[in-house]
Amino acid sequence: MEQVFAPWRIEWVERDDTTDDDVDCVFCAFPGREHARQHLVVARTDHAAVMLNNYPYNPGHCMVIPDVHTGDYGDLDADTLLDHARLKQATLDALDAALGPDAFNTGLNLGGGAAGGSIGDHLHTHVVPRWNGDTNFMPVISDTKVIVEALDDTYDRLHDAFLARPDATEAPTGAVFVDFN
């Protein structure tokens, strides 16, 4: 078995799950909670949120999540669609400023398990920063992905990049609120 040293993951292993017993959907519950950093919620708007992925494909892997709980893209009203799209754009800008990737992958897993997503009943757009050479021998030969930065460090960098926007303020929860109005 291959092992990759990841000491920051101990917080996830030792977390207290009792606070989440009443959570049916983390995408509904976490963006509205206090202590946004603890729940990896980086930014908010009137209709959507940005959360870092707990199990990132690459550093900065995050999700743009509309507030409405639905797995059907057709259920989003015009205001939510526009807000979600603008927040994706702001997320790309923030990731570019914070991490300087060479490119991005973005996408929705629609339709549940067959689409490859683990949360199929609340749609969300994955935004994955990419760098030249980030797919190297480790995932190809040894089926091991190495994440080179701790989630806390990525959170700080992305949070600061969102906060640098002229339309952004820090919300009481600690997340950045981006006001597109």
C-alpha positions as CSV (number, residue, x, y, z in Angstrom):
1,M,0.0,0.0,0.0
2,E,1.3,3.5,-0.9
3,Q,1.1,6.1,1.8
4,V,1.1,9.8,1.4
5,F,1.8,11.9,4.5
6,A,-1.1,14.3,5.1
7,P,-1.1,15.5,8.7
8,W,-3.9,18.1,8.2
9,R,-6.4,15.3,7.6
10,I,-6.4,14.4,11.3
11,E,-8.9,17.2,12.0
12,W,-11.3,15.4,9.6
13,V,-10.7,12.0,11.2
14,E,-11.1,13.3,14.8
15,R,-14.1,15.7,14.0
16,D,-17.2,15.6,16.2
17,D,-20.0,14.3,14.0
18,T,-22.7,15.0,16.6
19,T,-23.2,18.5,15.2
20,D,-24.1,17.1,11.8
21,D,-26.6,14.5,12.9
22,D,-29.5,16.7,11.8
23,V,-27.9,17.6,8.4
24,D,-29.7,16.1,5.4
25,C,-27.6,18.1,2.9
26,V,-24.3,19.7,3.7
27,F,-24.8,22.0,0.7
28,C,-28.0,23.4,2.4
29,A,-26.7,23.5,5.9
30,F,-23.0,24.6,5.8
31,P,-23.2,27.9,3.9
32,G,-25.5,29.4,6.5
33,R,-23.6,28.3,9.6
34,E,-21.3,30.4,11.7
35,H,-17.6,29.6,11.5
36,A,-17.5,29.4,7.7
37,R,-13.9,28.3,7.7
38,Q,-14.7,25.1,9.7
39,H,-17.2,24.2,7.0
40,L,-14.9,25.2,4.2
41,V,-17.4,27.9,3.0
42,V,-15.2,30.6,1.3
43,A,-17.7,32.9,-0.3
44,R,-21.4,33.7,-0.5
45,T,-23.8,35.6,-2.6
46,D,-27.6,36.2,-2.5
47,H,-28.3,32.8,-4.1
48,A,-25.1,30.7,-4.0
49,A,-22.0,29.7,-2.1
50,V,-18.4,28.5,-2.8
51,M,-17.1,25.7,-0.7
52,L,-13.7,24.0,-0.9
53,N,-13.9,20.3,-1.7
54,N,-13.1,18.1,1.3
55,Y,-11.4,15.6,-1.0
56,P,-9.8,17.8,-3.6
57,Y,-8.5,16.6,-6.9
58,N,-6.0,19.5,-6.9
59,P,-5.3,22.4,-4.5
60,G,-8.1,24.9,-4.8
61,H,-10.7,22.4,-6.0
62,C,-14.0,24.0,-5.0
63,M,-17.7,23.9,-5.7
64,V,-20.1,26.7,-6.6
65,I,-23.4,25.7,-5.1
66,P,-26.8,27.3,-5.6
67,D,-28.9,27.7,-2.4
68,V,-31.9,25.9,-3.8
69,H,-31.9,22.2,-3.0
70,T,-32.4,20.5,-6.3
71,G,-30.6,18.0,-8.6
72,D,-32.4,19.3,-11.7
73,Y,-30.7,22.2,-13.4
74,G,-34.1,23.2,-14.9
75,D,-35.4,24.0,-11.4
76,L,-33.1,27.1,-11.1
77,D,-34.9,30.4,-11.6
78,A,-33.4,33.2,-13.6
79,D,-32.0,35.1,-10.6
80,T,-30.3,31.9,-9.2
81,L,-28.9,31.0,-12.6
82,L,-27.4,34.4,-13.1
83,D,-26.0,34.5,-9.6
84,H,-24.5,31.0,-9.9
85,A,-22.9,31.9,-13.2
86,R,-21.5,35.2,-11.9
87,L,-20.2,33.4,-8.8
88,K,-18.4,30.8,-11.0
89,Q,-16.8,33.7,-12.8
90,A,-15.7,35.3,-9.6
91,T,-14.4,31.9,-8.4
92,L,-12.3,31.5,-11.4
93,D,-10.9,35.1,-10.9
94,A,-10.2,34.4,-7.2
95,L,-8.5,31.1,-7.9
96,D,-6.4,32.7,-10.6
97,A,-5.3,35.4,-8.2
98,A,-4.7,33.1,-5.3
99,L,-3.1,30.1,-7.0
100,G,-2.1,31.1,-10.5
101,P,-3.1,27.8,-12.2
102,D,-2.4,27.2,-15.9
103,A,-6.0,26.2,-16.6
104,F,-9.3,25.0,-15.1
105,N,-11.7,22.2,-15.4
106,T,-15.3,23.0,-14.5
107,G,-18.4,20.8,-14.6
108,L,-21.7,19.6,-13.1
109,N,-22.4,16.0,-12.2
110,L,-26.2,15.8,-13.0
111,G,-28.3,12.8,-12.4
112,G,-26.8,11.3,-9.3
113,G,-24.5,8.3,-9.0
114,A,-24.3,7.5,-12.7
115,A,-22.8,10.9,-13.3
116,G,-20.0,10.3,-10.8
117,G,-21.1,12.6,-8.1
118,S,-21.6,11.7,-4.5
119,I,-24.3,14.3,-3.8
120,G,-26.7,14.1,-6.7
121,D,-29.8,15.7,-5.1
122,H,-28.2,19.2,-4.8
123,L,-26.5,20.4,-7.9
124,H,-23.1,22.0,-7.7
125,T,-20.4,23.1,-10.2
126,H,-16.9,21.7,-9.6
127,V,-14.1,24.2,-10.3
128,V,-10.7,22.4,-10.4
129,P,-7.5,24.4,-11.0
130,R,-5.0,22.7,-13.3
131,W,-1.3,23.0,-13.7
132,N,1.0,21.8,-16.5
133,G,2.3,18.5,-15.2
134,D,-0.2,17.9,-12.4
135,T,-1.0,14.6,-14.0
136,N,2.3,12.8,-13.6
137,F,3.5,9.3,-12.8
138,M,1.9,9.2,-9.4
139,P,-1.8,8.9,-10.5
140,V,-1.0,7.2,-13.7
141,I,1.4,4.5,-12.4
142,S,0.7,4.2,-8.7
143,D,-3.0,5.2,-8.5
144,T,-2.0,7.9,-5.9
145,K,-2.8,11.6,-6.0
146,V,-0.6,14.0,-4.1
147,I,-2.2,17.2,-2.9
148,V,0.6,19.7,-2.3
149,E,-1.2,22.2,0.0
150,A,-3.3,21.8,3.2
151,L,-7.0,22.8,2.9
152,D,-6.5,25.5,5.6
153,D,-3.8,27.2,3.6
154,T,-5.8,27.0,0.4
155,Y,-8.8,28.4,2.3
156,D,-6.8,31.4,3.4
157,R,-5.4,32.2,0.0
158,L,-8.8,31.9,-1.7
159,H,-10.6,33.8,1.0
160,D,-8.1,36.7,0.7
161,A,-8.5,36.7,-3.1
162,F,-12.3,37.0,-2.8
163,L,-12.0,39.7,-0.2
164,A,-9.8,41.7,-2.5
165,R,-12.7,42.2,-4.9
166,P,-14.3,45.7,-4.8
167,D,-17.8,44.1,-4.4
168,A,-16.8,41.9,-1.4
169,T,-17.0,42.2,2.3
170,E,-16.4,39.8,5.2
171,A,-19.7,38.3,6.5
172,P,-20.2,37.7,10.2
173,T,-19.7,34.0,9.6
174,G,-16.2,34.6,8.3
175,A,-17.1,33.8,4.6
176,V,-16.7,36.6,2.1
177,F,-20.0,38.1,0.8
178,V,-19.9,39.1,-2.8
179,D,-22.6,41.6,-3.8
180,F,-23.3,41.5,-7.5
181,N,-26.1,44.1,-7.1
